[in-house]
Amino acid sequence: MPARVRLPNMKSVLTGAADYLLKQGLAAEQKRAGLAVASIKLSFGRLEYLERTGTGSDAPVAILMLHGATADRSAWLRMARHMGRQYTLVIPDLPGHGHSDAASDYSIGAQAARIKELLCQLTVGRVHVIANSMGGAIALHLAATWPALVRSLTLISAAGVEAGPSWLQEHVARTGANPMLDIEAGADYRAMLRIGMAAPPYIPGPMLGALARGFAGRRDINRRIVDDILRDLDQSEKLAGIRAPSLIIWGSDDKVLSVANAALLQQRLANSKTVVLDGIGHVAMVEAPRKVARLCMAFLGSAPTTPRA
């Protein structure tokens, strides 16, 4: 009698294939942007980041790109393709995100201190900072506390000030549920995308499932990060001391942080201007990467140099 052949579980095969395709897709985006993986040992542990060395100068100016809470460096991949090659790019997975080690404290002040440590170790000099959401609050804290490190700020739907509640904040207050954190399956992930973006792209079911599994596996640390940043998310008292030229970019359809915050942020930042993008949500660099890159490049090319503090 022939031996019984044990067939592989098709669900696990499909799951593995989707995870592999997702990983390969991100690797392809990274390659197209000319980015390489690097890591560095900081006081909290190992931080992994993407880098691209600028051309055309012995000491090219660096751009630091900071993602939002529960996101990672991949949020910047498509926009990075359109950023000028004369700039050095540094795109970290913030501690507790992506491939970087976890930390004991995710408050805005603690995260800004780690960015200071990163910049000092990399010896990249004063940087232009482009930041989204939580990353925006970190950038504001960095510019206010260590102004000699920051050439300019580009703040994309930045946290740190609040003129009024957003759709998401009202939903959480009303229901007690946070659809940006409560991810169990592909449908939950799709719902999260519909909140974060005005017009999210189509993602095939298996790929959506792979994304949901990755997010669900980070449930505990994501909640810890969100709890920690709420302790000092409000950076409004620090804004008056910021002199770095600042570009504020907001999506008109942002459900995560109210577009009304853009006007308040411009009012509080002495050297700032605002661009509101119609039909765009919370992650403009993902939804309109070419347009946002053009805005950033024009701003960086025209931003006056601020004196060292």
Residue, then its C-alpha position, 0 to 999 in steps of 0.5 A: m500500500p503506498a504511503r499516504v502523502r501529506l498535502p500542504n495546508m492551502k490556507s497557510v500556502l496562500t498566507g505565506a505567498a501573500d506575505y512574500l509578495l508584500k515583502q517583495g513589493l516593498a523591496a521593489e519600491q525601496k529599490r526604485a527610490g534608490l534607498a538602502v537599509a542601514s542600522i545604528k546602535l542608539s541608547f535605547g537599542r538598534l534603530e533601522y533606517l533607509e538612506r540615500t546619499g546626496t550627489g553634487s556636493d562634498a557635504p550634501v544637505a540631509i532630509l530627515m523623514l519622520h512617519g506617524a504612529t503605528a506606521d513605518r518608513s515605508a510610508w515615504l517610499r513613493m514620495a522619496r522617488h521624486m525627491g531631488r538626488q542632491y539631498t541625502l535622505v534619512i528615513p528611520d523606523l522610529p523606535g517600536h515601529g517597523h524593524s527598529d527595537a522597542a523602547s521603554d518610553y514613546s512620549i514625544g519628548a523621549q522620541a525627539a531626544r532619540i532623533k537628536e541622538l541619531l542626527c549627532q551620531l550620523t553627523v549629517g549636520r543641520v537637516h530639513v525635517i519632513a514629518n507626518s502626524m506623530g512625526g510632526a509633533i516630534a519635529l516640532h519638539l526637536a526644532a524648539t528644543w534643539p534649533a541648531l539641528v533643524r534647517s526647516l520643517t515640512l509638516i504634513s497633517a502634523a500632530g502637536v496642536e488642536a483647533g478642534p476634534s477630527w472625525l476620528q476623535e469624535h468617533v472614538a469619544r462616541t463609541g470607545a472604539n478606535p478603528m485605526l488600532d482595532i485591526e483583526a482582519g482584512a476588512d478592518y484594515r480596509a476600513m482603516l485605510r478609508i479613514g486615513m485616505a480620501a481615496p485608498p488604492y485597491i489592494p487584493g484580498p490576500m495582500l490585504g490579509a497580509l497587511a492586517r496580520g502584520f498590524a494585528g501582531r503589533r496590537d499591544i505595542n501600538r496601544r502603548i505607543v498611542d498611550d505614551i504620545l498622548r502624555d505630551l502630544d500638545q506642543s503648542e507652548k513650544l511653537a513661539g520659539i521655533r524660527a525654522p522656515s515651515l511649510i504646512i501641508w494638509g489634506s482637505d479630507d483628513k479624518v484623523l486630524s482636523v484640517a482646522n489645525a493647519a490654520l492654528l499651526q500657521q498662526r503659531l509658527a512665525n515663519s510658515k505657510t500653508v498648502v491645503l490639498d483638495g481631495i486628500g486625507h491624512v497621509a498626503m505623501v502616500e496619496a499624492p507622492r509626486k505632488v507633495a514632493r514637488l511642494c517640498m522641493a520648491f519649499l526647500g529651494s526657496a527656504p531662507t537659511t535660519p541662523r544657528a541657535 
